Amino acid sequence: MSHEISTRILLQHLADGSPDDDLSFDLVLDSFRHRSYGLFLLFVLIPVFIPIPAGQGAFSGLLTSLIGLQLMWQFEHPWVPKFIGRKTFKRTHVINFQRRFDPWLKWIEKLSKPRYEYAFDHAWARAFSGLLLLVLGILLALPIPLTNYPFGLIVLAFSFGFIERDGILLGLGWIMGIIEIIILAEFSGYIIILLEKLWAYFF
């Protein structure tokens, strides 16, 4: 099924060029502003799946929470501080991510299409997406063992949903996000201990 734009097409545009080229968040968001929330989520998750020296889970989690807050505040386009917007990364990371996920992206491209688009435009639906991303981002930033990939995959569902304007993909992200939060709530005592240790370390 053809799309005017898709996750796979966006990644292909960004992967075209020298692997040694530097890309910045500002450049990426300005180039694809019409899909900027989904694309921003996709790029903050690259350190989770293609490890680079950027703090990985903590870096991705904090930026995911930032996106969540902006959706809750009904920003039309994501805003990032200048020091983050100017942050660069090599095109090779995009190329590696694309190669790893291309079979999945082909499958998503065939199945997805713009539908139930009120989930992206309705204020309450955007706020709910934002709330889930805020919580998921905080949890992703915590040093909880074996959780980076599960959280990353859930946020990827949000990312693909926003890029494809597919309400079913977004709904899948909602469901998986709620389930993951409930599961971790069962281990909330462990999380509280981690938070206390982090607080004691930094403060």
C-alpha positions as CSV (number, residue, x, y, z in Angstrom):
1,M,0.0,0.0,0.0
2,S,1.5,3.3,-1.0
3,H,1.9,6.3,1.2
4,E,2.5,10.0,0.6
5,I,5.2,9.6,3.3
6,S,6.2,6.7,5.5
7,T,8.8,5.8,8.1
8,R,10.8,3.8,5.6
9,I,10.9,6.7,3.1
10,L,11.9,9.2,5.8
11,L,14.8,7.0,6.9
12,Q,15.8,6.4,3.3
13,H,16.0,10.2,2.7
14,L,18.1,10.6,5.8
15,A,20.4,7.6,5.0
16,D,21.2,8.9,1.5
17,G,24.7,10.5,1.6
18,S,28.1,9.9,3.1
19,P,28.1,7.8,6.3
20,D,30.5,10.3,7.8
21,D,28.2,13.2,7.4
22,D,27.0,15.0,10.5
23,L,23.2,15.3,11.1
24,S,21.6,17.5,13.8
25,F,18.2,17.3,15.4
26,D,17.4,20.8,14.1
27,L,18.2,19.8,10.5
28,V,16.1,16.6,10.8
29,L,13.1,18.3,12.3
30,D,13.2,21.3,9.9
31,S,13.4,18.9,6.9
32,F,10.4,16.8,8.0
33,R,8.3,19.1,10.1
34,H,5.1,17.6,8.9
35,R,6.0,14.4,10.7
36,S,8.3,15.9,13.3
37,Y,6.9,14.3,16.5
38,G,7.2,10.8,15.1
39,L,10.5,11.4,13.6
40,F,11.9,13.0,16.8
41,L,10.8,9.9,18.8
42,L,12.4,7.7,16.2
43,F,15.7,9.5,16.5
44,V,15.9,9.7,20.3
45,L,15.5,5.9,20.3
46,I,18.4,5.2,18.0
47,P,20.9,5.1,21.0
48,V,18.7,2.4,22.5
49,F,19.0,0.1,19.5
50,I,22.3,1.2,17.9
51,P,24.4,2.1,21.0
52,I,26.4,5.3,20.7
53,P,28.1,7.3,23.4
54,A,25.2,9.5,24.4
55,G,24.0,8.2,27.7
56,Q,21.8,5.8,25.8
57,G,18.7,4.9,28.0
58,A,18.9,8.1,30.1
59,F,19.4,10.4,27.1
60,S,16.6,8.7,25.1
61,G,14.3,8.6,28.2
62,L,14.6,12.3,29.0
63,L,13.9,13.4,25.5
64,T,11.0,11.0,25.3
65,S,9.6,12.6,28.4
66,L,10.2,16.1,26.9
67,I,8.1,15.1,23.9
68,G,5.4,13.7,26.2
69,L,5.2,17.1,28.0
70,Q,4.9,19.0,24.7
71,L,2.1,16.7,23.5
72,M,0.3,17.3,26.9
73,W,0.7,21.1,26.4
74,Q,-0.6,20.7,22.8
75,F,2.5,22.0,21.0
76,E,1.9,21.8,17.3
77,H,5.6,20.9,16.6
78,P,8.2,19.7,19.0
79,W,10.6,22.2,20.6
80,V,14.1,21.3,21.7
81,P,16.6,23.4,23.6
82,K,19.3,24.9,21.4
83,F,22.1,22.7,22.9
84,I,20.1,19.6,22.0
85,G,19.0,20.9,18.6
86,R,22.7,21.5,17.7
87,K,23.7,18.1,18.9
88,T,25.1,16.1,15.9
89,F,25.3,12.4,15.1
90,K,26.8,10.5,12.2
91,R,24.6,9.5,9.3
92,T,26.1,6.0,9.7
93,H,23.9,5.5,12.8
94,V,20.8,6.1,10.7
95,I,22.1,3.7,8.0
96,N,22.8,1.0,10.6
97,F,19.3,1.5,12.2
98,Q,17.7,1.4,8.7
99,R,19.5,-1.9,7.8
100,R,18.5,-3.5,11.1
101,F,14.9,-2.6,10.9
102,D,14.2,-2.6,7.2
103,P,12.3,-5.9,7.1
104,W,10.0,-4.6,9.9
105,L,9.6,-1.3,8.2
106,K,8.6,-3.0,4.9
107,W,6.0,-5.0,6.9
108,I,4.7,-1.9,8.6
109,E,4.6,0.0,5.4
110,K,2.3,-2.6,3.8
111,L,-0.1,-2.8,6.7
112,S,-0.3,0.8,7.9
113,K,-2.2,3.7,6.4
114,P,-3.6,7.0,7.7
115,R,-6.7,6.1,9.8
116,Y,-8.4,7.2,13.0
117,E,-6.5,10.4,12.6
118,Y,-8.5,12.1,15.4
119,A,-6.1,10.2,17.7
120,F,-3.4,12.7,16.6
121,D,-5.5,15.8,16.4
122,H,-8.0,15.6,19.3
123,A,-6.6,17.4,22.4
124,W,-7.5,14.7,24.9
125,A,-6.0,11.9,22.7
126,R,-2.8,13.9,22.3
127,A,-2.6,14.6,26.0
128,F,-3.1,10.9,26.8
129,S,-0.3,10.0,24.3
130,G,1.8,12.7,26.0
131,L,1.2,11.3,29.5
132,L,2.1,7.8,28.5
133,L,5.3,9.0,26.8
134,L,6.2,11.1,29.9
135,V,5.9,8.1,32.2
136,L,7.6,5.7,29.7
137,G,10.5,8.2,29.2
138,I,11.1,8.5,33.0
139,L,11.1,4.7,33.3
140,L,13.4,4.3,30.3
141,A,15.8,6.8,31.9
142,L,16.0,4.7,35.1
143,P,18.8,2.1,35.2
144,I,16.3,-0.8,35.4
145,P,17.9,-4.0,34.0
146,L,16.7,-5.5,30.8
147,T,14.1,-2.8,30.1
148,N,15.7,-0.6,27.4
149,Y,14.5,-2.8,24.5
150,P,10.9,-3.3,25.7
151,F,10.5,0.4,26.4
152,G,12.2,1.2,23.1
153,L,9.9,-1.0,21.1
154,I,6.8,0.5,22.8
155,V,8.0,4.1,22.0
156,L,8.7,2.9,18.4
157,A,5.0,2.0,18.1
158,F,4.2,5.6,19.0
159,S,6.8,6.9,16.6
160,F,5.6,4.8,13.6
161,G,2.0,5.8,14.5
162,F,2.7,9.5,14.4
163,I,4.8,9.2,11.2
164,E,2.2,7.0,9.4
165,R,-0.8,8.9,10.9
166,D,-2.1,5.4,11.8
167,G,-4.4,5.4,14.8
168,I,-4.2,1.6,15.1
169,L,-0.4,1.7,15.5
170,L,-0.8,4.5,18.1
171,G,-3.4,2.5,19.9
172,L,-1.0,-0.5,20.0
173,G,1.5,1.8,21.6
174,W,-1.1,2.9,24.2
175,I,-1.9,-0.7,25.1
176,M,1.7,-1.9,25.3
177,G,2.6,1.2,27.3
178,I,-0.2,0.7,29.8
179,I,0.7,-3.0,30.2
180,E,4.4,-2.2,30.7
181,I,3.6,0.4,33.3
182,I,1.3,-1.9,35.2
183,I,4.0,-4.7,35.2
184,L,6.6,-2.3,36.6
185,A,4.1,-1.0,39.2
186,E,4.2,-4.5,40.6
187,F,7.9,-4.0,41.2
188,S,7.5,-0.4,42.4
189,G,9.4,-1.1,45.6
190,Y,12.5,-1.9,43.6
191,I,12.0,1.3,41.5
192,I,11.6,3.4,44.6
193,I,14.9,2.0,46.0
194,L,16.6,3.0,42.7
195,L,15.1,6.5,42.8
196,E,16.3,6.9,46.4
197,K,19.8,5.7,45.4
198,L,19.9,8.2,42.5
199,W,18.7,11.0,44.7
200,A,21.3,10.2,47.3
201,Y,24.0,10.0,44.6
202,F,23.2,13.4,42.9
203,F,22.0,15.3,45.9
